[in-house]
């Protein structure tokens, strides 16, 4: 159950750009943690009121969650990959993006009427 939630201060990009972003992030998370894409969820919330470093310049916040454990090598690689993806596809500088990585216990994540 990998989940990537993207919150950003930028306006809503066109549907083609959103689809490309979703595909890039979904491909990336499956590549990095090796879980099937059938379980991947991507959430995109534009137009969030955000400040970063005391300015209102474009910024972004990502939450990356998965059942199991992500090791430091994986999170470092994902940080680089996802920051570059957000920068290239949404125009947000990589130094204005935070990413929070969270491991979830299977019993604490529900799906399909049960838990993992």
N, C-alpha and C positions, 0 to 999 in steps of 0.2 A: 504494500500500500504506500508507495511513494507519493508524496504530496509536495507540490511547489506552489506557494502562494506569493504572488507579485503585487506589491502595493507601490504606486508611484504617483508623483505629483504631475506628471505630464497628462495632456489631453488624450482622449481616446484615439488611437491610431485607426486607420481603415481596417476593414475586415481581413484583407489579404495580409497585412502586416501582423495582425493578431494571430492569424492561422499559422504564419511562418514562425512566430515566436513560440507558440504552443508546441509546434512540431520540433523545433530546436531543443526546447527544454525537456520535452518528453523523451526524445532520443537520447539526450545527455544523461538524464537520471537513470534510464535503463542501462546505458553503457557503463556508468560509474558504479552502480550498486548491483547490477545483474539481476534485477527483478523484472518479470514480464510487464510489457507496456499495458496489458489489459487492466492492471491494477493502478496505473498512474492517473493522478488527478492534477490538473493545473488550474489555478484560480488567478484571474487578473482583475485588479481593482485600480483603475486610473483615476485621475482627478482628486487624489487624496491631498488634504492639506498637510504639508510636510515642510519642515525646515531641517537643514543639515549644515552644520558649521556656521550657524547664524545667518544663513541666507535662504532665500526661496528659490534658488536655481534648481533645475531639475534634479531629482533624487529618487532613490528607490530602496525598498526594503523587501527582502525575500525570506520566506520561511521554507525550509526544506526538512521534511519529516519522513521517517520510514520506520517500519516495524523491524526490530533487530538492532544491530549496531553498525555505525559508520565509524571507520577508523580515521585518524588524523591525515593519513595519506589520501584517502578518499575525499575528505572534506576540503583539503587544500586544493586538490585537482578540480573539485566541483566549484569551489570559489572562483578559481581562475576562469573556468569554462563559462559559468553562468554570468559572471561580471562582464566578460567579453561579449557574450550573447546579448545581454541587456544593453551594453554600450553600443554595439553595432546595429542592433535592430530598433532600439528606442532612443538612441542619442544621449543617454545618460552617462556621464563620465564615470569610469570605474572607481574613482576615489570618492564618489557620492552614492555608493551602494553598500548597504549592510546586508549580511546574510546570517540568519540564525539556523543552525543545524540542530535537530532534535531526534533522538532515538525514542521510539515508543515501544512499550511492552505489548505483545500481541493481545493480551487480555484487556488492554486499555484502548483498543481501537476496534470499533464495530464495523461490520460489513455484512450484507446479505442476511440479516437477521441473526447474526452470531458475532463472534470476535475472531481475531487472528490467533 
